Amino acid sequence: MRTHLRSQTHFVVDRGLGVPLPLPVLLVIGTVAAAVVGQGGYYPPVRTLVTALAGTALLAALWVRPWTRDEAWLLVACGALAGWAVVRAAMDGSVTAAVPTVATLGCVVSVLTVLRRADTAQREICATIATGVGAAVALSGWIGVAWRIQPLASAADDRLWRASSTLTYANAAAALLGALSVLSIALLLARPASLLRATTAYLLMVGLGATLSRAGLLSALVGLVVLGLLAGVRSAARTVAPVALGAAIAVGGLVPSVPVVAQPRPLVAVLAMATGLAIALGGTRLPRRIRPIAVLGATVAAGVLLAMLVLPSRGMDVLTGSRATLTSPTRTDSAKAAWRLVADHPLLGVGPGRAAFTWALPDGRIATGRYAHNEYLQILVEFGALGFVLLLGVLVAIVVTVRRGRPVASSPLLWAGATAALAAVFVHSGLDFLWQLPVVPLTGALLAGLAGPAIPPSSALPAVMEDQ
């Protein structure tokens, strides 16, 4: 009876691809997609849905293949942090305050557990679908800026329109798009002539640029550097260059529409988008001998024309005045306020959901915030040194899982791309409050699962073909 039930929980997702996806993997994809569509999963209704989907995926995966001994470290690490969250919340008289943390950790365990039981072909399809979802997010954010459509774009500080897509928070969108951009480049490396993969990578980079997130750009750059070190600097650079140059042209076309005080220029944005796409695709289709000259020549010509339009615009003045700098007073002031709370509550923290940061503005007003722009510091503030040590345990368990996946990876480029993208998530998590939106930890878990070691093929999740 149990064997029969197992066979009924798996089916084909796409005969055209020739790769059947088991139900748990489909549920993982659905979990991430639900979080993407539902404002990152920040609000309770969608968070509940995301947790339920992830939990169902976990149960379906464990029904076929129970936990293995080498998964114990991750389970213990996540369980310990979740347990401390409950205890710390109970000390404040409100156990429910620990629910978001416990739910997020449960989703991370679920995604990693499911992908451990997927074979290489299933993982590659999962990665392709994930980058496709990211491309849709990127395109919607670009449309939001070009046509001033809320909430696909938001006016930050009443000065700049920035892409936020369905996540409704530009920096979270940047974290998602930055990581998936790195993964998409790795997929393109594996199949350089693929127009679909080149287009996906291009859209992801355009969407990342449209968020105007400095932290997002920095973390994506770190991820690309890591990818180059893992997959080969020369081949990675050849693949990235035309896509990045085309994306730069497209983002430049958005500049006139960015300032709140200016009128949107969607026609300029569309022309720049089309030109950038031609440059990106030309880098994959032209003969190798003429490819660098053609791409560079087209980029220079398009760049000169675009510069003549953009440089004198009000958009460039506003953009350079607010984004072309590495300083961020809000981040600096909130970090100082956070460290003051750490000094007052070093061991146990202030409790989950109880962080409140205050600082004085130059004009004498008092600013307040709930989140430090640094998730590692946020954990230290809310859960104290004990919680921070437990967090390090979770991160170490994830790193060990990824490291164990390298020697046995059937697709080295997929492993390299997922690892590099995960590095981008880790970096960006130290620069923004991202883990409050479940979509970001879910994406990190997805990347770790893609890079982690797979269980033996004989024990992998089966997928039964539908009756013809």
TORKOLGU-388971 format. One record per residue (C-alpha): x, y, z; residue number from 1; residue in three letters. Coordinates in pm, 1 decimal, decimal comma. Example, Ala and Ser with C-alpha at 12.3 -4.5 7.8 and 13.67 -1.06 7.14 Angstrom:
2
1230,0 / -450,0 / 780,0 / 1 / ALA
1367,0 / -106,0 / 714,0 / 2 / SER
END
This chain:
468
0,0 / 0,0 / 0,0 / 1 / MET
277,4 / 243,8 / 87,6 / 2 / ARG
459,2 / 167,6 / -237,4 / 3 / THR
139,9 / 239,7 / -427,7 / 4 / HIS
97,1 / 572,4 / -251,4 / 5 / LEU
452,8 / 668,5 / -335,8 / 6 / ARG
391,3 / 608,9 / -703,4 / 7 / SER
90,2 / 837,9 / -698,3 / 8 / GLN
280,1 / 1140,6 / -565,3 / 9 / THR
504,9 / 1200,5 / -866,9 / 10 / HIS
432,7 / 1294,9 / -1224,2 / 11 / PHE
574,1 / 1459,9 / -1532,9 / 12 / VAL
586,7 / 1838,9 / -1547,4 / 13 / VAL
711,4 / 1885,1 / -1902,9 / 14 / ASP
738,7 / 1610,8 / -2164,2 / 15 / ARG
903,3 / 1855,8 / -2402,9 / 16 / GLY
1199,2 / 1886,0 / -2171,3 / 17 / LEU
1209,8 / 1511,5 / -2128,1 / 18 / GLY
1272,1 / 1545,2 / -1754,5 / 19 / VAL
1001,5 / 1447,4 / -1505,5 / 20 / PRO
982,6 / 1650,5 / -1188,1 / 21 / LEU
862,3 / 1481,8 / -868,4 / 22 / PRO
585,9 / 1637,1 / -664,1 / 23 / LEU
814,1 / 1760,8 / -380,2 / 24 / PRO
1029,4 / 1956,0 / -628,3 / 25 / VAL
718,4 / 2104,1 / -789,4 / 26 / LEU
598,7 / 2208,5 / -446,1 / 27 / LEU
933,9 / 2375,3 / -375,5 / 28 / VAL
904,1 / 2571,8 / -699,7 / 29 / ILE
549,0 / 2663,6 / -604,7 / 30 / GLY
667,0 / 2774,3 / -260,1 / 31 / THR
922,0 / 3015,6 / -406,9 / 32 / VAL
676,1 / 3141,4 / -669,0 / 33 / ALA
409,4 / 3204,9 / -403,8 / 34 / ALA
657,1 / 3404,2 / -197,1 / 35 / ALA
761,1 / 3604,7 / -503,6 / 36 / VAL
405,6 / 3693,1 / -600,0 / 37 / VAL
291,7 / 3758,3 / -242,2 / 38 / GLY
516,2 / 4052,8 / -153,0 / 39 / GLN
805,4 / 3826,9 / -62,3 / 40 / GLY
591,9 / 3636,1 / 187,3 / 41 / GLY
626,9 / 3914,4 / 443,4 / 42 / TYR
264,6 / 3932,2 / 556,5 / 43 / TYR
103,8 / 3649,4 / 762,0 / 44 / PRO
-143,9 / 3510,4 / 503,0 / 45 / PRO
121,6 / 3446,4 / 237,0 / 46 / VAL
378,9 / 3344,1 / 496,9 / 47 / ARG
131,6 / 3080,8 / 617,2 / 48 / THR
76,9 / 2959,4 / 261,9 / 49 / LEU
450,7 / 2944,2 / 193,9 / 50 / VAL
513,4 / 2750,6 / 514,8 / 51 / THR
232,3 / 2507,0 / 436,7 / 52 / ALA
364,1 / 2442,9 / 83,9 / 53 / LEU
718,1 / 2390,7 / 211,5 / 54 / ALA
596,4 / 2158,7 / 484,7 / 55 / GLY
393,7 / 1953,6 / 235,5 / 56 / THR
699,1 / 1925,1 / 9,4 / 57 / ALA
903,3 / 1803,2 / 304,5 / 58 / LEU
651,6 / 1536,0 / 403,5 / 59 / LEU
621,6 / 1416,0 / 43,3 / 60 / ALA
999,2 / 1387,6 / 11,9 / 61 / ALA
1043,6 / 1207,5 / 343,8 / 62 / LEU
767,5 / 961,4 / 254,2 / 63 / TRP
990,6 / 835,3 / -26,7 / 64 / VAL
1329,1 / 870,6 / 143,5 / 65 / ARG
1375,1 / 939,5 / 518,4 / 66 / PRO
1644,3 / 1167,6 / 648,8 / 67 / TRP
1999,8 / 1042,0 / 619,3 / 68 / THR
2275,0 / 1062,8 / 876,4 / 69 / ARG
2473,8 / 1330,6 / 691,8 / 70 / ASP
2170,9 / 1564,4 / 708,3 / 71 / GLU
2177,8 / 1560,4 / 1087,2 / 72 / ALA
2404,9 / 1863,8 / 1119,8 / 73 / TRP
2164,4 / 2090,3 / 935,6 / 74 / LEU
1865,3 / 1958,3 / 1128,6 / 75 / LEU
2037,6 / 2003,8 / 1462,9 / 76 / VAL
2165,8 / 2352,4 / 1372,5 / 77 / ALA
1828,2 / 2480,6 / 1250,0 / 78 / CYS
1644,9 / 2306,5 / 1534,2 / 79 / GLY
1872,4 / 2463,8 / 1793,6 / 80 / ALA
1819,5 / 2816,2 / 1659,4 / 81 / LEU
1443,5 / 2760,6 / 1629,7 / 82 / ALA
1432,5 / 2624,5 / 1984,1 / 83 / GLY
1619,8 / 2924,9 / 2120,2 / 84 / TRP
1381,2 / 3156,7 / 1934,2 / 85 / ALA
1087,5 / 2992,5 / 2111,1 / 86 / VAL
1257,4 / 3006,4 / 2450,6 / 87 / VAL
1362,5 / 3368,5 / 2406,4 / 88 / ARG
1011,7 / 3469,4 / 2297,7 / 89 / ALA
860,9 / 3285,0 / 2593,6 / 90 / ALA
1085,6 / 3483,5 / 2826,3 / 91 / MET
905,5 / 3794,3 / 2702,9 / 92 / ASP
566,3 / 3631,3 / 2747,8 / 93 / GLY
481,8 / 3594,5 / 2378,5 / 94 / SER
578,2 / 3265,0 / 2215,5 / 95 / VAL
406,4 / 3372,2 / 1894,0 / 96 / THR
684,4 / 3626,0 / 1836,2 / 97 / ALA
909,4 / 3331,9 / 1746,2 / 98 / ALA
676,7 / 3204,6 / 1472,0 / 99 / VAL
838,1 / 3393,4 / 1179,3 / 100 / PRO
1185,7 / 3269,2 / 1273,0 / 101 / THR
1072,6 / 2910,7 / 1327,0 / 102 / VAL
871,5 / 2910,9 / 1002,7 / 103 / ALA
1163,4 / 3047,2 / 802,2 / 104 / THR
1403,9 / 2788,8 / 941,4 / 105 / LEU
1149,5 / 2516,3 / 870,4 / 106 / GLY
1120,8 / 2631,6 / 509,0 / 107 / CYS
1500,1 / 2629,7 / 471,8 / 108 / VAL
1519,0 / 2271,8 / 600,2 / 109 / VAL
1231,7 / 2167,6 / 372,8 / 110 / SER
1383,4 / 2307,9 / 54,2 / 111 / VAL
1727,4 / 2162,6 / 124,1 / 112 / LEU
1581,7 / 1823,5 / 213,1 / 113 / THR
1374,5 / 1805,0 / -105,7 / 114 / VAL
1658,1 / 1904,1 / -338,8 / 115 / LEU
1892,4 / 1655,4 / -173,5 / 116 / ARG
1654,8 / 1393,4 / -314,0 / 117 / ARG
1647,3 / 1533,5 / -668,2 / 118 / ALA
1885,6 / 1412,9 / -938,1 / 119 / ASP
2102,4 / 1637,2 / -1154,8 / 120 / THR
1854,7 / 1667,4 / -1441,3 / 121 / ALA
1575,0 / 1761,7 / -1203,5 / 122 / GLN
1796,9 / 2019,4 / -1037,0 / 123 / ARG
1885,7 / 2176,7 / -1370,4 / 124 / GLU
1518,2 / 2210,8 / -1459,6 / 125 / ILE
1453,1 / 2358,6 / -1115,6 / 126 / CYS
1732,9 / 2611,7 / -1168,0 / 127 / ALA
1598,5 / 2700,4 / -1512,6 / 128 / THR
1247,1 / 2756,8 / -1377,1 / 129 / ILE
1381,5 / 2963,9 / -1086,2 / 130 / ALA
1574,4 / 3194,4 / -1320,5 / 131 / THR
1266,3 / 3218,2 / -1541,1 / 132 / GLY
1058,2 / 3331,9 / -1243,9 / 133 / VAL
1332,9 / 3582,5 / -1165,7 / 134 / GLY
1324,9 / 3711,5 / -1524,1 / 135 / ALA
950,4 / 3775,6 / -1489,3 / 136 / ALA
1020,0 / 3966,3 / -1166,3 / 137 / VAL
1290,5 / 4167,2 / -1342,1 / 138 / ALA
1071,9 / 4254,1 / -1639,9 / 139 / LEU
782,2 / 4363,9 / -1420,3 / 140 / SER
1016,2 / 4587,6 / -1219,2 / 141 / GLY
1152,3 / 4745,9 / -1538,2 / 142 / TRP
797,0 / 4807,8 / -1660,6 / 143 / ILE
712,6 / 4959,9 / -1323,5 / 144 / GLY
989,8 / 5216,9 / -1353,4 / 145 / VAL
940,8 / 5295,0 / -1723,6 / 146 / ALA
565,9 / 5353,4 / -1685,0 / 147 / TRP
554,1 / 5453,5 / -1315,8 / 148 / ARG
332,2 / 5162,5 / -1211,7 / 149 / ILE
295,3 / 5099,0 / -840,0 / 150 / GLN
376,0 / 4871,6 / -660,9 / 151 / PRO
597,4 / 4729,4 / -938,6 / 152 / LEU
806,3 / 5040,2 / -878,0 / 153 / ALA
824,0 / 5264,7 / -576,1 / 154 / SER
937,0 / 5622,0 / -524,7 / 155 / ALA
1221,0 / 5599,0 / -273,3 / 156 / ALA
1239,6 / 5902,7 / -45,1 / 157 / ASP
1018,8 / 6084,7 / -297,9 / 158 / ASP
1322,7 / 6130,3 / -522,7 / 159 / ARG
1380,9 / 5817,4 / -734,6 / 160 / LEU
1160,4 / 5553,2 / -889,0 / 161 / TRP
1312,4 / 5210,5 / -823,0 / 162 / ARG
1204,5 / 4867,0 / -940,2 / 163 / ALA
1046,3 / 4663,3 / -661,9 / 164 / SER
822,8 / 4428,0 / -863,3 / 165 / SER
580,3 / 4207,7 / -671,2 / 166 / THR
816,1 / 4204,0 / -372,2 / 167 / LEU
733,3 / 4575,2 / -320,2 / 168 / THR
1075,3 / 4635,7 / -161,3 / 169 / TYR
1351,8 / 4733,1 / -403,7 / 170 / ALA
1645,6 / 4595,4 / -204,7 / 171 / ASN
1478,2 / 4256,9 / -156,1 / 172 / ALA
1407,4 / 4245,0 / -529,3 / 173 / ALA
1774,5 / 4325,1 / -586,1 / 174 / ALA
1881,7 / 4038,6 / -358,8 / 175 / ALA
1665,0 / 3793,1 / -551,2 / 176 / LEU
1766,1 / 3921,7 / -894,9 / 177 / LEU
2135,5 / 3950,2 / -807,9 / 178 / GLY
2160,2 / 3588,9 / -693,9 / 179 / ALA
1958,3 / 3456,0 / -986,6 / 180 / LEU
2166,6 / 3665,2 / -1229,1 / 181 / SER
2476,2 / 3479,8 / -1115,2 / 182 / VAL
2299,4 / 3144,3 / -1147,2 / 183 / LEU
2172,5 / 3235,6 / -1494,6 / 184 / SER
2525,9 / 3315,4 / -1613,6 / 185 / ILE
2637,3 / 2970,0 / -1499,5 / 186 / ALA
2349,6 / 2812,7 / -1693,5 / 187 / LEU
2450,6 / 3018,3 / -1997,7 / 188 / LEU
2809,4 / 2900,3 / -1957,3 / 189 / LEU
2683,3 / 2544,7 / -1985,7 / 190 / ALA
2495,7 / 2628,4 / -2307,7 / 191 / ARG
2649,3 / 2944,2 / -2460,9 / 192 / PRO
2441,2 / 2938,1 / -2779,3 / 193 / ALA
2104,6 / 2931,2 / -2600,1 / 194 / SER
1901,2 / 3239,1 / -2686,5 / 195 / LEU
1656,3 / 3163,1 / -2405,1 / 196 / LEU
1928,6 / 3148,3 / -2140,9 / 197 / ARG
2097,8 / 3461,4 / -2275,7 / 198 / ALA
1766,3 / 3648,6 / -2270,8 / 199 / THR
1695,1 / 3531,9 / -1916,7 / 200 / THR
2038,1 / 3645,1 / -1794,0 / 201 / ALA
1992,5 / 3979,0 / -1970,7 / 202 / TYR
1650,2 / 4044,7 / -1816,2 / 203 / LEU
1777,6 / 3953,4 / -1469,9 / 204 / LEU
2065,5 / 4200,5 / -1498,5 / 205 / MET
1837,1 / 4473,4 / -1632,5 / 206 / VAL
1597,0 / 4417,6 / -1344,4 / 207 / GLY
1882,9 / 4427,1 / -1096,0 / 208 / LEU
2001,5 / 4757,8 / -1238,4 / 209 / GLY
1648,5 / 4897,6 / -1230,2 / 210 / ALA
1633,3 / 4846,5 / -852,7 / 211 / THR
1918,8 / 5101,0 / -816,4 / 212 / LEU
2039,4 / 4892,6 / -522,4 / 213 / SER
2406,6 / 4948,1 / -449,2 / 214 / ARG
2413,7 / 4648,8 / -215,7 / 215 / ALA
2249,3 / 4436,3 / -484,0 / 216 / GLY
2505,1 / 4534,3 / -745,7 / 217 / LEU
2794,1 / 4478,2 / -506,5 / 218 / LEU
2674,2 / 4134,0 / -397,6 / 219 / SER
2607,8 / 4028,1 / -757,4 / 220 / ALA
2959,4 / 4140,3 / -849,8 / 221 / LEU
3098,1 / 3929,6 / -565,0 / 222 / VAL
2895,0 / 3635,6 / -691,4 / 223 / GLY
3029,2 / 3678,0 / -1045,3 / 224 / LEU
3385,8 / 3693,6 / -914,2 / 225 / VAL
3328,1 / 3371,6 / -720,7 / 226 / VAL
3177,4 / 3214,4 / -1032,4 / 227 / LEU
3484,0 / 3315,4 / -1231,7 / 228 / GLY
3715,3 / 3159,3 / -975,5 / 229 / LEU
3515,0 / 2835,7 / -973,2 / 230 / LEU
3428,9 / 2802,9 / -1341,9 / 231 / ALA
3719,5 / 2982,6 / -1509,1 / 232 / GLY
3776,0 / 3357,0 / -1526,2 / 233 / VAL
3821,0 / 3378,5 / -1903,4 / 234 / ARG
3511,1 / 3179,7 / -2001,2 / 235 / SER
3299,3 / 3354,1 / -1737,6 / 236 / ALA
3415,6 / 3697,1 / -1855,6 / 237 / ALA
3339,5 / 3613,2 / -2220,3 / 238 / ARG
2989,3 / 3506,3 / -2122,1 / 239 / THR
2916,4 / 3795,8 / -1886,0 / 240 / VAL
3053,5 / 4079,7 / -2101,5 / 241 / ALA
2788,9 / 4105,6 / -2378,2 / 242 / PRO
2502,5 / 4044,2 / -2134,2 / 243 / VAL
2630,4 / 4303,5 / -1886,8 / 244 / ALA
2702,6 / 4559,9 / -2160,3 / 245 / LEU
2355,1 / 4515,5 / -2306,8 / 246 / GLY
2199,2 / 4545,0 / -1960,6 / 247 / ALA
2394,1 / 4865,3 / -1896,8 / 248 / ALA
2244,3 / 5018,2 / -2211,9 / 249 / ILE
1892,8 / 4916,5 / -2104,9 / 250 / ALA
1937,0 / 5055,2 / -1752,3 / 251 / VAL
2075,8 / 5376,7 / -1899,9 / 252 / GLY
1754,4 / 5411,6 / -2097,2 / 253 / GLY
1562,1 / 5418,7 / -1768,8 / 254 / LEU
1759,1 / 5709,9 / -1625,4 / 255 / VAL
1535,6 / 5987,2 / -1770,8 / 256 / PRO
1233,3 / 5819,9 / -1607,9 / 257 / SER
1390,2 / 5769,5 / -1265,1 / 258 / VAL
1351,3 / 6112,9 / -1095,0 / 259 / PRO
1014,9 / 6171,5 / -932,2 / 260 / VAL
1019,2 / 6533,6 / -1050,6 / 261 / VAL
1063,2 / 6435,2 / -1417,3 / 262 / ALA
815,0 / 6292,7 / -1665,3 / 263 / GLN
855,6 / 5923,0 / -1755,5 / 264 / PRO
1018,6 / 5846,5 / -2090,7 / 265 / ARG
895,1 / 5495,6 / -2175,9 / 266 / PRO
985,3 / 5522,1 / -2546,0 / 267 / LEU
1350,7 / 5583,8 / -2458,5 / 268 / VAL
1339,5 / 5292,9 / -2216,7 / 269 / ALA
1192,6 / 5057,6 / -2480,3 / 270 / VAL
1448,4 / 5155,4 / -2746,0 / 271 / LEU
1734,1 / 5108,3 / -2500,0 / 272 / ALA
1589,3 / 4773,4 / -2389,9 / 273 / MET
1571,9 / 4648,3 / -2749,9 / 274 / ALA
1923,4 / 4771,2 / -2826,6 / 275 / THR
2063,9 / 4610,4 / -2514,6 / 276 / GLY
1894,6 / 4281,1 / -2596,2 / 277 / LEU
2046,5 / 4283,2 / -2945,7 / 278 / ALA
2390,4 / 4334,0 / -2794,3 / 279 / ILE
2338,9 / 4058,3 / -2536,8 / 280 / ALA
2213,7 / 3806,6 / -2793,8 / 281 / LEU
2480,0 / 3904,5 / -3044,1 / 282 / GLY
2737,1 / 3785,6 / -2793,6 / 283 / GLY
2592,7 / 3434,6 / -2814,6 / 284 / THR
2514,0 / 3403,9 / -3186,8 / 285 / ARG
2788,8 / 3584,5 / -3376,5 / 286 / LEU
3100,0 / 3395,2 / -3491,4 / 287 / PRO
3364,1 / 3393,3 / -3219,0 / 288 / ARG
3620,9 / 3578,4 / -3431,6 / 289 / ARG
3409,1 / 3887,6 / -3486,0 / 290 / ILE
3202,5 / 3867,4 / -3166,7 / 291 / ARG
3417,2 / 4094,3 / -2942,7 / 292 / PRO
3455,8 / 4365,0 / -3207,1 / 293 / ILE
3087,7 / 4362,3 / -3300,5 / 294 / ALA
2964,5 / 4369,0 / -2941,7 / 295 / VAL
3209,4 / 4640,0 / -2839,1 / 296 / LEU
3132,9 / 4851,8 / -3145,8 / 297 / GLY
2757,2 / 4826,4 / -3096,1 / 298 / ALA
2791,4 / 4904,9 / -2726,9 / 299 / THR
3006,9 / 5211,9 / -2789,1 / 300 / VAL
2771,3 / 5344,3 / -3057,2 / 301 / ALA
2462,3 / 5286,9 / -2844,0 / 302 / ALA
2638,4 / 5424,4 / -2538,1 / 303 / GLY
2738,0 / 5747,3 / -2712,6 / 304 / VAL
2385,1 / 5807,7 / -2840,9 / 305 / LEU
2235,2 / 5727,2 / -2504,2 / 306 / LEU
2486,5 / 5947,3 / -2322,2 / 307 / ALA
2391,5 / 6243,8 / -2541,3 / 308 / MET
2036,1 / 6201,5 / -2418,9 / 309 / LEU
2092,1 / 6096,4 / -2059,6 / 310 / VAL
2392,0 / 6293,3 / -1933,9 / 311 / LEU
2226,4 / 6637,0 / -1961,8 / 312 / PRO
1904,4 / 6506,5 / -1804,8 / 313 / SER
1771,3 / 6577,4 / -1459,5 / 314 / ARG
1765,7 / 6202,4 / -1401,6 / 315 / GLY
2142,3 / 6174,8 / -1414,2 / 316 / MET
2183,4 / 6465,1 / -1171,9 / 317 / ASP
1944,3 / 6311,1 / -918,2 / 318 / VAL
2088,3 / 5963,1 / -968,0 / 319 / LEU
2450,5 / 6061,9 / -916,2 / 320 / THR
2359,7 / 6278,2 / -622,1 / 321 / GLY
2185,9 / 6002,9 / -427,0 / 322 / SER
2312,3 / 5665,1 / -555,0 / 323 / ARG
2665,3 / 5722,6 / -685,8 / 324 / ALA
2817,8 / 5700,0 / -340,7 / 325 / THR
2917,3 / 5424,8 / -100,1 / 326 / LEU
2795,3 / 5613,8 / 203,6 / 327 / THR
2452,9 / 5547,1 / 354,2 / 328 / SER
2363,2 / 5752,2 / 662,0 / 329 / PRO
2058,3 / 5536,7 / 738,7 / 330 / THR
2263,0 / 5216,6 / 741,0 / 331 / ARG
2537,2 / 5375,1 / 948,1 / 332 / THR
2301,8 / 5528,7 / 1204,3 / 333 / ASP
2086,9 / 5216,7 / 1240,0 / 334 / SER
2399,7 / 5004,6 / 1284,9 / 335 / ALA
2522,0 / 5232,5 / 1563,8 / 336 / LYS
2181,7 / 5213,0 / 1730,8 / 337 / ALA
2188,5 / 4834,3 / 1695,6 / 338 / ALA
2528,3 / 4805,6 / 1860,2 / 339 / TRP
2401,7 / 5013,4 / 2151,5 / 340 / ARG
2125,5 / 4757,4 / 2203,5 / 341 / LEU
2380,6 / 4477,1 / 2181,8 / 342 / VAL
2583,4 / 4645,0 / 2453,9 / 343 / ALA
2274,4 / 4666,1 / 2674,8 / 344 / ASP
2162,2 / 4304,2 / 2609,1 / 345 / HIS
2476,9 / 4116,5 / 2506,2 / 346 / PRO
2395,1 / 3756,4 / 2592,6 / 347 / LEU
2018,6 / 3711,1 / 2547,6 / 348 / LEU
1927,9 / 3998,7 / 2317,3 / 349 / GLY
1610,2 / 4204,7 / 2330,6 / 350 / VAL
1387,3 / 3921,3 / 2204,9 / 351 / GLY
1241,3 / 3837,4 / 1862,3 / 352 / PRO
1045,2 / 4121,2 / 1706,7 / 353 / GLY
1132,2 / 4361,1 / 1990,5 / 354 / ARG
1420,4 / 4549,7 / 1828,5 / 355 / ALA
1363,2 / 4925,4 / 1808,9 / 356 / ALA
1643,2 / 5146,1 / 1681,7 / 357 / PHE
1648,0 / 5522,2 / 1739,0 / 358 / THR
1895,5 / 5786,6 / 1632,0 / 359 / TRP
1911,6 / 6161,9 / 1585,4 / 360 / ALA
1895,1 / 6317,0 / 1238,0 / 361 / LEU
2111,6 / 6619,0 / 1145,3 / 362 / PRO
1809,7 / 6849,0 / 1181,3 / 363 / ASP
1746,7 / 6728,1 / 1537,7 / 364 / GLY
1451,9 / 6499,2 / 1463,7 / 365 / ARG
1450,4 / 6144,4 / 1601,6 / 366 / ILE
1436,1 / 5857,9 / 1352,7 / 367 / ALA
1320,2 / 5508,7 / 1444,8 / 368 / THR
1339,6 / 5169,6 / 1277,0 / 369 / GLY
1267,1 / 4803,8 / 1345,4 / 370 / ARG
1537,3 / 4653,1 / 1128,8 / 371 / TYR
1909,8 / 4702,3 / 1105,7 / 372 / ALA
2034,5 / 4691,7 / 746,6 / 373 / HIS
2233,0 / 4382,4 / 840,0 / 374 / ASN
2065,1 / 4050,4 / 914,3 / 375 / GLU
2361,5 / 3913,5 / 1109,1 / 376 / TYR
2351,0 / 4216,7 / 1334,5 / 377 / LEU
1970,7 / 4186,6 / 1359,3 / 378 / GLN
2006,6 / 3832,2 / 1494,3 / 379 / ILE
2267,2 / 3951,8 / 1744,2 / 380 / LEU
2033,2 / 4226,2 / 1864,3 / 381 / VAL
1722,1 / 4009,0 / 1898,2 / 382 / GLU
1873,4 / 3677,5 / 2009,8 / 383 / PHE
2197,6 / 3786,9 / 2172,5 / 384 / GLY
2537,9 / 3623,5 / 2152,9 / 385 / ALA
2383,3 / 3282,1 / 2214,6 / 386 / LEU
2152,2 / 3317,8 / 1917,0 / 387 / GLY
2432,9 / 3451,4 / 1700,5 / 388 / PHE
2646,2 / 3144,9 / 1775,9 / 389 / VAL
2352,4 / 2923,1 / 1682,8 / 390 / LEU
2312,5 / 3120,1 / 1358,0 / 391 / LEU
2677,8 / 3057,5 / 1278,8 / 392 / LEU
2603,6 / 2688,5 / 1328,7 / 393 / GLY
2330,5 / 2705,7 / 1063,6 / 394 / VAL
2556,7 / 2890,1 / 820,1 / 395 / LEU
2841,2 / 2644,6 / 876,7 / 396 / VAL
2604,4 / 2351,5 / 818,1 / 397 / ALA
2494,7 / 2507,0 / 487,8 / 398 / ILE
2854,3 / 2572,5 / 380,7 / 399 / VAL
2953,1 / 2214,9 / 467,1 / 400 / VAL
2656,1 / 2084,1 / 266,6 / 401 / THR
2762,7 / 2288,1 / -35,3 / 402 / VAL
3127,1 / 2185,3 / 3,9 / 403 / ARG
3030,8 / 1818,7 / 9,6 / 404 / ARG
2846,8 / 1864,8 / -315,6 / 405 / GLY
3151,7 / 1966,6 / -516,3 / 406 / ARG
3333,7 / 1631,4 / -546,9 / 407 / PRO
3017,6 / 1446,7 / -648,1 / 408 / VAL
2857,4 / 1713,5 / -868,1 / 409 / ALA
2740,3 / 1567,7 / -1199,4 / 410 / SER
2709,1 / 1922,6 / -1334,7 / 411 / SER
3011,5 / 2126,8 / -1217,9 / 412 / PRO
2878,2 / 2447,4 / -1373,6 / 413 / LEU
2547,1 / 2415,6 / -1190,8 / 414 / LEU
2736,1 / 2359,7 / -866,2 / 415 / TRP
2960,1 / 2660,4 / -934,9 / 416 / ALA
2666,2 / 2884,1 / -1026,6 / 417 / GLY
2458,6 / 2787,6 / -724,2 / 418 / ALA
2756,8 / 2829,9 / -491,9 / 419 / THR
2847,9 / 3170,7 / -635,4 / 420 / ALA
2484,6 / 3285,7 / -619,4 / 421 / ALA
2465,6 / 3171,9 / -257,0 / 422 / LEU
2777,1 / 3379,2 / -184,7 / 423 / ALA
2592,7 / 3680,7 / -327,4 / 424 / ALA
2301,1 / 3616,1 / -89,4 / 425 / VAL
2538,0 / 3589,9 / 208,1 / 426 / PHE
2706,2 / 3919,8 / 118,2 / 427 / VAL
2383,0 / 4108,9 / 58,2 / 428 / HIS
2239,5 / 3979,6 / 386,4 / 429 / SER
2502,7 / 4187,2 / 564,9 / 430 / GLY
2388,3 / 4503,3 / 386,5 / 431 / LEU
2007,1 / 4495,0 / 401,4 / 432 / ASP
1718,5 / 4350,5 / 603,3 / 433 / PHE
1634,2 / 4058,7 / 374,3 / 434 / LEU
1547,9 / 3758,8 / 591,2 / 435 / TRP
1228,0 / 3929,6 / 704,4 / 436 / GLN
1093,1 / 3840,2 / 358,9 / 437 / LEU
1085,2 / 3458,6 / 334,9 / 438 / PRO
1154,0 / 3466,1 / -38,7 / 439 / VAL
1519,8 / 3552,1 / 23,9 / 440 / VAL
1599,3 / 3268,6 / 271,5 / 441 / PRO
1398,5 / 3036,6 / 45,5 / 442 / LEU
1612,2 / 3136,4 / -250,5 / 443 / THR
1927,1 / 3083,8 / -45,8 / 444 / GLY
1804,8 / 2737,1 / 53,9 / 445 / ALA
1721,4 / 2660,3 / -308,5 / 446 / LEU
2074,9 / 2753,7 / -413,8 / 447 / LEU
2229,1 / 2547,6 / -133,8 / 448 / ALA
2011,2 / 2254,3 / -234,7 / 449 / GLY
2119,4 / 2282,3 / -597,0 / 450 / LEU
2484,3 / 2277,0 / -488,6 / 451 / ALA
2458,6 / 2013,0 / -216,4 / 452 / GLY
2530,0 / 1643,4 / -265,1 / 453 / PRO
2250,9 / 1431,9 / -406,9 / 454 / ALA
2149,6 / 1103,3 / -255,3 / 455 / ILE
2230,1 / 788,7 / -460,3 / 456 / PRO
2025,9 / 768,1 / -783,5 / 457 / PRO
1863,3 / 444,5 / -669,9 / 458 / SER
1711,4 / 632,8 / -376,2 / 459 / SER
1624,3 / 955,1 / -557,5 / 460 / ALA
1268,7 / 1077,1 / -589,2 / 461 / LEU
1092,3 / 871,6 / -857,3 / 462 / PRO
874,9 / 1030,6 / -1119,8 / 463 / ALA
610,3 / 819,0 / -1286,1 / 464 / VAL
507,1 / 898,8 / -1641,2 / 465 / MET
141,1 / 976,0 / -1691,3 / 466 / GLU
-66,9 / 723,4 / -1882,0 / 467 / ASP
-59,7 / 790,7 / -2250,1 / 468 / GLN
END
